[in-house]
Amino acid sequence: MRERQRSAAPWDLFFPSASSRPPQGRAIPERNLTLLRGAALTLLALLFGQSLRLQVSEGILFRNEAEENRVRDLIVYATRGIFLDRFGVPLVQNVTAIQLVADISLIPDDLEALNVTLGEALPERDLSPVFDRLRSADRRTNAPLLLLDNLTHREFLLLASRTERLRGLALETTAFRDYRGNGPFAHVLGYTGKLSPEERHVYPTYLLTETVGKAGLERQYETLLRGTRGARRVEVDAAGAVQHDLGLLPPVPGANARLHLDAGLQEKAYEALRTGMEAAGTRRGTVIALDPVTGAVRALVSAPSFPHSDVASGTDSRTISRFFEDADSPLLNRATQG
């Protein structure tokens, strides 16, 4: 009579019992096989639990981190409002400029390769301040870090041709102020400049790559002129290079400010003051012209003046330093502070 064949347990496929194996040499004790099966089942249970934790419990966290690495919001700066005189004549215009910024989260720890590439592209630039900023930057922040401002067209082309080797760096379009006459309106309009770290407490929502009014009416009407920045959402690769556009949140331009000033009268007063000072042998003076009926300021000139377009563009640091060191204090508004 044929003996009924015992059905094999699932684990017998991997750890066959002594009775199910053909007798070949010394048999493994059943107790050892039981312990081995138990260890294997425990290991499988641990692996299953870990897989479940990674996919379910922490899956959302990892998915969000991956999305942040894949999708970036690029800043789109708002157009700053301009000043107009009483007749609608523009007293300033915004001139497009290019700046180099860094995404610190993508900058490699070893800056040697970046130093070589930037040195090739910008041989006439002193790059030591750039790498000082990179080394001291907080790598936990997502805010862009300004490295170089107001790049020339040639510098822009040289950098753009090396984008694949400049991981973590990007070229952004911005603007600087070009004031009418570059001098006659310096004290009344003031000038703009990049936000300094010391000014962050005054403008906590501003980025260090943004422009802010530093003096005169530019500072007085900062909130009116500034507007609201937008963002361009893009998909990037591991090196930070843009692959696809995903959408645009358009910026809101700043408002224009129409003043009581008469541009023609301001310029005539400026020239008349210069002529009078030369005749008197002095460099200091001021002219204020008021409407006798309304009291509106039609002209306000202080001398000596300074080229506030150059200050706003930040292209000539030696000239700017000379203004601060000048004994005649050209940055002092003698009409309001003298």
PALUM-724516 format. One record per atom (N, C-alpha, C): y, z, x. Coordinates in steps of 0.02 Angstrom, whole numbers, plus 50000, padded with zeros to 5 digits. Each point is the difference from the previous one (the first is absolute). Example, Ala and Ser with C-alpha at 12.3 -4.5 7.8 and 13.67 -1.06 7.14 Angstrom:
% PALUM-724516
497165039050660/500595000049955/500605000050045/500534996449982/500595000350042/500555003749961/
***
This chain:
% PALUM-724516
499415000050043/500595000049957/500615000050044/500484995549986/500594999450043/500465005949988/500245002650055/500465005749996/500694997649978/500305003749951/500664998049974/500515000450058/500384994650006/500474999650055/500635003949983/500205004550046/500605004249988/500634995750007/500475000849953/500634996450004/500415002750058/500334995550036/500395002050059/500685002849980/500195005550031/500685002749989/500514995550035/500635000049975/500514995550030/500085001150075/499975006450022/500125001250071/499414998050044/499424998649967/499424997950039/500124993350034/500494996249972/500154993650032/500305001050069/500345005850009/500325001450064/499625005350040/499725005049964/499635005450033/499335000849965/499534995750013/499355000349966/499645006550018/499665002749950/499625006250011/499394998650043/499745005350024/499424999350044/499414996849965/499925001449934/499434997349963/500064992649987/500624997649999/500104992949984/499994995550061/499985003050059/500014995950060/499304999450028/499864994750032/499344999350032/499955004850058/499455002850011/499925004950054/500054996550068/500565001350032/500104997150066/500225005750046/499585002350039/500165005350047/500135006649963/500455003950028/500145006649972/500474999449941/499845002849942/500414999549939/500575005050003/500584997949970/500585004549995/499875005049944/500115006350012/499885005049948/500434998749938/499735001349941/500354999049937/500645004149997/499995006050030/500605004349998/500584996750038/499854996950057/500534996650038/500294994149961/499564996349967/500244994449960/500445002349943/499845005649970/500415002749945/500705001950026/500025003250058/500655001850029/500404993850017/499674994950026/500344993850018/500284996549938/499605000049946/500254997149937/500615003849974/499975006650004/500565004049976/500644998850040/499924999450067/500584998650042/500314993249984/499564995149988/500254993349983/500374999949934/499725003549951/500335000349934/500675003750005/500045005350041/500625003750009/500534995650032/499794996150052/500464995550033/500274994749953/499554997149959/500214995049950/500495003049950/499885006249979/500445003349953/500695001150030/500025002150064/500645001050034/500394993550006/499644994650019/500344993550006/500264997649933/499615001149947/500224998049933/500625004049979/499995006550015/500585004149983/500634998150037/499934998550065/500574997950040/500274993349975/499554995449984/500214993549973/500375000949934/499765004549958/500325001249936/500695003050010/500075004650048/500655003150013/500524994850025/499774995750047/500464995050027/500224994949949/499544998149955/500144994849952/500365002649938/499865006149981/500285002649937/500565005050014/499835005550034/500495005350010/500594997750042/499874996650056/500544997950045/500144992549997/499674996649955/500104992849994/500714998249983/500315003849955/500694998649980/500475000850059/499905005450039/500435001250058/499944994350050/499394998050017/499914994650048/500274993449974/499924998949934/500254993949971/500764999750003/500335005749988/500735000250004/500244998950071/499645003050049/500204998950070/499914992750020/499464997049978/499904992950016/500534995649968/500205001849939/500524996249966/500665000650036/500165006150026/500625001050037/500004995950064/499424999450032/499964996050061/500054992649985/499804997949941/499984992949983/500664997749969/500325004249961/500614998249963/500595003850029/500544996550016/500605003050027/500614998049959/500495004549998/500644998649968/500514998850055/500264993850005/500524998350048/500685000949968/500455003250036/500675001449974/500404993649990/500334999549943/500484994649987/500685003449989/500454999050047/500645003749998/500474996849949/500375004349966/500494997749951/500624997250036/500314995049971/500624997250027/500565005149988/500355001850052/500545004949995/500614996749967/500315003749955/500604997449967/500574999050050/500474995649983/500554998550046/500665002649971/500525000150041/500675001949979/500414993749986/500395000449947/500464994649981/500715002949997/500504995950017/500685002449992/500224999349928/500615001549985/500255000049930/499964993249968/499984994750040/499974993249974/499294997150002/499515004150019/499314997650004/499814996850065/500425000750052/499854997250066/499495004550035/499434997350024/499505004250035/500285002750066/499895006450012/500225003250062/499425001050049/499394998649977/499415000950042/499454995549973/499554997950042/499414996349978/499385002650036/499434999049969/499375002150029/499694994250038/499855001250064/499714994850043/499275001850013/499564995249987/499285001150009/499845001450073/499565004950010/499785001850067/499255001649998/499695000050059/499295001550006/499915006350042/499565004449977/499855006050038/499255000750010/499815003450053/499305001350016/499845007249980/499495000849957/499815006649977/499265001150014/499795006349998/499315001850015/499695003849942/499374998549986/499595004049955/499575004550045/500205006350005/499705004550050/499255000749990/499774999749938/499285000949988/499584994550031/500304994250016/499634994450029/500114999250075/500455004050028/500144999450072/499435003150040/499714996450048/499465002850041/500255005750044/499545004650017/500195005650043/500194997650070/499654995050024/500154997150065/500544994649991/500605001350026/500574995549990/500084994950056/499534999750047/500084995650057/500024992649979/499524998049958/499984993049979/500634998149960/500245004649959/500614998849962/500604999450047/500015004150050/500554999850049/500024993250036/499414997450018/499974993650034/500254994349955/499775000049937/500194994749954/500745000149984/500285006049987/500725000449986/500414998250062/499755001850059/500354998250061/500034992550010/499464996549982/499994992750004/500504996849952/500035002849939/500434997149948/500735001750009/500145006050026/500695002450005/500155002250071/500004995350048/500095001950070/500695003050016/500504998549959/500685002450014/500155006649965/499545002649962/500115006249963/499735006050039/500355005649995/499755006350026/499545003049947/499354999950012/499525002149950/499805007450006/500285003650048/499825007050007/500175004249938/500584998949966/500135003849939/499504998449944/499764993749999/499514998149949/499365004050007/499755000650061/499375003650010/500105007649997/500615002350014/500145007149990/499955001749925/500254995549957/499955001249927/499284999749977/499614995350027/499304999449980/499605006250020/500125002550060/499625005850024/500185006449961/500635000649980/500225006249967/499944999649924/499804994249973/499974999249927/499435004149969/500125002249939/499495003749962/499514994949970/499385000150022/499514995149978/499745001549929/500225005449970/499795001549932/500464996849947/500564997250022/500474997249952/499844992749986/500184997849940/499924992949981/500674996250004/500545003650015/500664996950002/500054995450061/500314994149992/500084995550058/500475003150052/499874998550062/500415002550056/500384994250031/500665000650002/500414994750029/499965000250076/499834994250030/499944999550073/500584996150030/500154994149972/500544995850025/500374997049941/500664999750006/500424997549946/500384993850023/500174995749951/500434994250013/499724995550055/499384997949992/499694995550049/500324993149997/500044996850057/500264993150002/499464995249972/500224994049985/499544995049974/499454998650050/500174999650064/499504998750052/499505005850005/500255006149996/499555005850002/499545000149940/500264998249942/499594999649940/499434995050010/500144994250026/499484994950010/499485002350051/500225003150054/499545002450051/499535005549972/500275004349959/499585005349970/499544997149946/500274995449960/499594997149946/499414996250027/500064997150059/499454996250030/499465004650029/500135006550001/499525004750029/499775005249949/500064998649936/499855005049949/499285002550003/499534995650020/499305002250001/499885005150056/500455000450048/499925004950055/500455006049990/500385000249947/500475005549988/499775004149940/499405002750005/499725003849945/500455006149984/500155000749937/500405005649977/500754998750000/500224994250027/500714998250001/500134994549949/500605000049973/500194994949950/500734998350008/500174993849982/500694997650000/500265000349928/500565003549991/500295000849933/500694996849997/500164997449941/500664997349988/500455005549974/500585000850031/500495004949978/500694996650003/500535003950000/500684997150003/500475004950033/500514997350032/500545004350026/500664997449971/500525004150006/500654998549969/500454996250048/500304994749975/500504996250037/500665000649962/500475003850028/500635001649966/500544994850014/500404998949950/500554995150006/500475002050058/500104995450047/500465001250055/499735004450055/499455003849987/499695004450050/500505004750033/500445003149960/500485004650027/500535002549952/500354995549964/500545002349956/499775004949945/499384999749978/499765004349946/499535005650025/499995001050067/499505004450029/500045007149973/500595002949996/500055007049981/499945001149925/500234995249961/499965001049928/499304998649974/499674994850025/499324998449977/499485004050037/500125001750064/499505003450039/499474995250025/499395002550008/499454995850026/499335003149979/499474996250010/499335002349983/499585000450064/499435003249995/499545000450056/499325002449976/499504999950043/499345002349982/500015007749992/499605002249953/499955007249987/499735003550062/500345005450020/499775003950057/499555005749976/499575002650044/499585005749980/500415005949975/500605001050028/500425005649980/500274999249929/500024993849975/500274998749933/499475000449945/499385001250019/499465000049950/500105005449947/500305005650018/500105005449951/500544998149949/500464995450020/500524997749954/499724994649953/499564995750026/499704994649962/499235000550005/499705004849966/499285001350009/499544994449977/500244995649955/499584994649974/500064993650042/500445000050050/500114994050041/499464999650053/499864993850022/499574998850056/500424999150063/499705001350058/500384999350063/500164992850016/499714995349964/500154992950009/500584997749956/500265004449958/500524998049952/500705001150028/500484996549969/500705000450020/500375004949954/500485003650030/500385004949962/500734999650021/500465001549954/500715000150017/500165005950046/500334998650056/500145005150050/500725002749996/500464995949975/500705002149999/500374996049947/500625002249984/500424996349953/499714999349931/500204994649966/499754998849932/499264998449999/499734997550055/499274998850004/499625006549988/500255005450028/499685006549990/500185003049932/500634999349980/500235002949937/499614997249940/499864993550001/499684996849943/499284997950016/499675003850042/499324998550022/499524999149941/500005004649952/499534999649945/500144994049955/500624997949995/500184994249960/499784993550034/500104999650065/499884993850038/499274998950016/499605005450006/499344999550029/499504995949960/499965001149935/499494996849960/499335003750006/499464997049976/499345003150001/499514995250033/499655002450051/499534995750036/499394998549956/499684994350014/499404997949965/499415000150047/499454996849979/499404999950042/499604993749986/499694997550051/499554994249995/499305002450017/499564999949950/499315002350010/499574994450027/499675001350057/499614994850033/499315002850019/499534995450010/499345001750026/499994998350074/499785004750041/500014999150072/499305000650028/499914997350061/499365000850034/500025006350044/499505000950041/499945006150041/500575000650050/500294994350020/500555000150049/500685000649967/500015000249933/500635000649964/500334993449983/499674994450015/500284993449985/499934998649925/500524997349970/500014998549928/499524994349984/499575001149951/499534994949979/500184997049932/500215004349953/500174997649932/500575004249972/500424996749959/500525003549962/499715002349934/500125006449984/499725002849938/500535001549947/500634999350018/500535001349951/500645002450032/500544999749963/500665001950025/500365004549950/500245005750025/500465004249962/500694998350027/500404996249963/500644997550027/500505005650011/500394999650052/500535004950013/500584999149951/500395005349992/500604999749958/500614999850046/500394994650001/500574999550046/500525005449985/500375001950052/500545004749992/500594996849964/500445004249973/500584997649963/500574998450049/500414995149982/500594998450039/500565004849981/500465001350047/500565004549988/500664996150007/500384999749946/500654996550002/500545005250013/500394998850053/500495004950023/500714998049979/500475004750010/500714998649988/500324996550059/499634999550056/500274996950060/500184992749988/500524997850034/500204992950002/499824997550070/499494995750005/499754997850065/500554996850042/500404995649969/500544996750037/500525005050026/500205004849957/500485005050021/499725004450055/499375001849996/499675004150051/500024996550068/499854993750002/499994996350063/500714999250029/500504999049957/500694999450023/500255006850027/499805005449966/500205006650024/499685001550068/499384997950008/499645001050063/500354996450057/500194993749990/500334996250052/500705002750013/500355002049948/500675002750009/499985006650039/499505004149987/499935006350037/499864998750073/499574995350015/499844998450069/500624997550037/500394995749967/500624997550031/500495005750013/500075004449951/500475005650007/499785004850055/499365001350006/499765004650051/500094997150069/499904993550008/500104996850065/500735000750021/500464999149952/500715000650015/500185007250018/499675004849969/500155007150012/499605002850058/499534996150027/499605002350056/499505005449982/499714999549941/499505004949978/499404996449971/499445003649996/499394997149970/499805003649936/500385004949980/499815003949941/500524999249944/499744999049940/500444999449942/499624999049936/500365000049944/499684999049935/500494997049951/499744996449952/500394997049945/499645001449935/500375002549951/499725001049933/500484996849951/499764995649957/500414996749950/499725001849931/500425003049957/499805002149933/500384996049947/499684998949944/500344997049942/500485005349972/500654998549997/500485005149978/499925002149927/499664996049961/499925001749929/499375004049988/499434997650027/499365003249986/499765004650057/500294999350059/499765003950057/499384997150033/499764994249977/499404996950029/500134998150073/499505000950042/500054998350071/499904992450008/500524996750023/499974992750011/499834998350072/500165004450047/499834998950070/499955006850034/499535000550046/499905006350038/499734998050068/500435000750051/499834997850067/500085005850049/499535000650047/500045004950053/499884996650066/500395001950051/499934997050066/499965005450054/499604998750052/499624993850012/499404999649953/499804993849986/499424998849957/499394998650044/499464998049968/499394998450037/499604994749961/499594996150034/499614994749966/499405002949962/500115001849938/499465003449963/499414995649984/500074993350003/499424995749993/499525001050059/500285000850060/499585001150059/499655006849995/500355005049975/499705006649992/499444999749949/500114996449945/499494999649947/499384996350023/500094994850041/499424996250023/499635003650056/500365004550035/499685003850053/499784995950059/500334994450013/499784995550054/500305001750068/500535003950000/500345001350063/500115007650007/499495003450025/500025007350005/500535002350050/500134996150053/500505002050050/500704999949969/500144995049958/500654999749967/500085005949952/499485001649963/500035005549952/500135006650037/499675001050057/500105006050039/500725000450025/500294994350015/500694999950024/500495002249946/499834998649936/500445002349946/500035007649997/499435003150009/499975007349996/500345003350060/500004996550057/500295002950061/500744998350008/500274995449960/500704997950006/500475005849983/500495001250044/500485005549990/500444998949939/500084993849978/500414998649941/499615000749935/499375001850004/499575001349941/500054994549947/499754994050016/500034994549951/499605001349937/499515004550001/499625001449940/500375004849953/500535003150023/500395004649958/500434996149951/499955001849935/500424996949948/500655004049996/500524997550032/500635003750003/500365000049933/499834995549956/500314999949934/499795005949957/499395002450010/499745005549960/499865006350040/499934999350067/499815005750041/500525001750053/500514995750008/500495001150052/500545004949980/
***
